[in-house]
Amino acid sequence: MTLPAAMNNFLRKLFPERIFGRKLEPAAERRLRLAHARAEEVIIRAHVDNALMFVDTLAEDMSFDRAIETYIREMSIPEPLASTVVTRTLVVLGQDLVPYRRRAIDEGEEERPKLRLNDASQGRQRPRTVKRA
């Protein structure tokens, strides 16, 4: 083995392309993606709750949009998470000003059907029981 080939082999062992050699099965990959999405939602909800607390606490000292901006800056929330937190916080604050869902339900609009993730991911091929991780 020549020196460059030996060095290349050594570096490949030291810095593998993948940390984990095996690829996940498609079903495990889907469960992993769903768990990841759920975890991100929990983080966003926590930031929105805390931003709302900031707005309530600082209501006498500054406007709600400035209080949200201060929260984002103080917590060093990076983009695009910051935009999501700001938008969802504003949605919660605006629900009292523009109560769309209550108005829609009072007018008799039906609620949207629930999304059936299993049917969507399986292409409605066959009925299947959902296995939890």
N, C-alpha and C positions, 0 to 999 in steps of 0.2 A: 504494500500500500504506500502510495506516495504521501509526502508531507501534507499537501493541500487536501487530499482526500481524507487523510486521517484527521486533520483539523476540522474539516467539514462534518465528518462522522461524529466527532467529539461535541461540536457545537449543536448538532441536531439532537444528541442525547441530552445536552444541558438545557437547551431551549426547544422543547418539542412544540409542534404546531398546535397540538391539543393537550390540555392537561389530563383529560380523561380519554382514554383510548377508545372506549366503546361509545357508539352513538345510541341515544335513547330510542326506544320503540315509539312509533307514532302515537299510540294511546298515552304513553307516559309523557311524551312531549306536549300533547294537548292538556293533560292534567297540570303539568308544570306551568304552561302559559296561563291557564285559568287561575292557578294559585298566585302567580306573579301579578296578574291583573287585580286580583282581590286584595293583595298586599298594598299595591299602589293606591287603590281606592281608600283603604284605611288610613294611609298616610295623608292623602288629600283631605279626607274628612277631618282628621285631627288638626291640620293647618287651618281649615275653614273655621272650625270651632274656636280655635285660638285667635284667629283674625277677628271674628265676631266679638270675642271677649275684649280685644284691643279696642274695637270700635265703641263698645259700651263703656269701657273704662275711660277712654279719652274723649267721649262725646262733648264734654264741656270745654275742652281745650282745642279741639281741631275737628275738621269735617271728616265724614266717614271715609271718603276716598283717600284723604291724607293719612288717616289712621291705618288703613289697609296697606298703603304704600310704606308706611313706617314699619309695620309688622314684617313685610316682605324684606325690607332692607335690614332690619335688626336680626332677623332669623337667617339671613344670607341664603334665601331660597333661590336656586338657580332657575333659569329658563329651561324648558318650557313649563316646568312645574309652577313657577311664579304666576304665569298667565292663567293657568288652570285654577289656582287658588283664588286669584283676584276675581275671575269670572264667577266661580261658584259662590264666593262670598257675596258678590253683588246680587246674584240671583236670590240668595236667601234674604238679603236686605230688601230686595224689590218685591218679594212675595206679598208683603202687606200693601204695597202701593199698587201692584197690578196682580190681583188674585186670579190669574187665568184658570187654574185647575178648578177652583170652586165655581167660577162662572160657567165653565164648560160642563161640569157635572150638573149644575142647576138647570142648564138649558137642555139637558137630556143627552148630551154626547156620550157615547160609550167609551169606556176605557180601552186602551190598546190591548190586543192579545199578548199574552206572555210569550217571550222568546223561548223557543225550545232548542237549546244548544245541541243536544244530542242529535236531533233530527237534522239540524243544519250541518253539523260536522260529518254525519254519516251519509248525507245526500238522500235521506229518506229511503235507504235501501231496505232495511229490515228493522223490526222492533228489537230493542236491546235494553238490558238493564244497565243502569249507571253504576259503575264501580268507583268507589271513593278511594283516594290515595291514602 
